[in-house]
């Protein structure tokens, strides 16, 4: 039984390490802020969650009469599972409100359906086949109307 718990502990720790490493790789390799936030959210939730689960199994299998360690690990795990998705969502919403434009592949229908228009003076195509989606507005990519930009209103 002791060997099985040790194997389970190491399996959870290794799985958590895998998610942490792939999330770190995603933070470096992914193209825009929104996909990078997804990688960070998976790293935080799955990576740290699996490592905490491995530590919890190890604490329970140690045979100590300390109840505080597993309780603290469960509290940390619950706190991460509730706060990480909320923080990622709030950060993404703030980025959208701040005018950061998500990238889509050229020819995808999602950009046209969300009111995206190409920037003036070109097709909007960027290297690598990505096309920025402009928020609804005047087409300048700022998402602000002409009056907000200092233009005359009609």
Beta strands, then each sheet from edge to edge (+ up, - down):
strand 1: 103-105
strand 2: 130-132
sheet 1: 1+ 2-
end
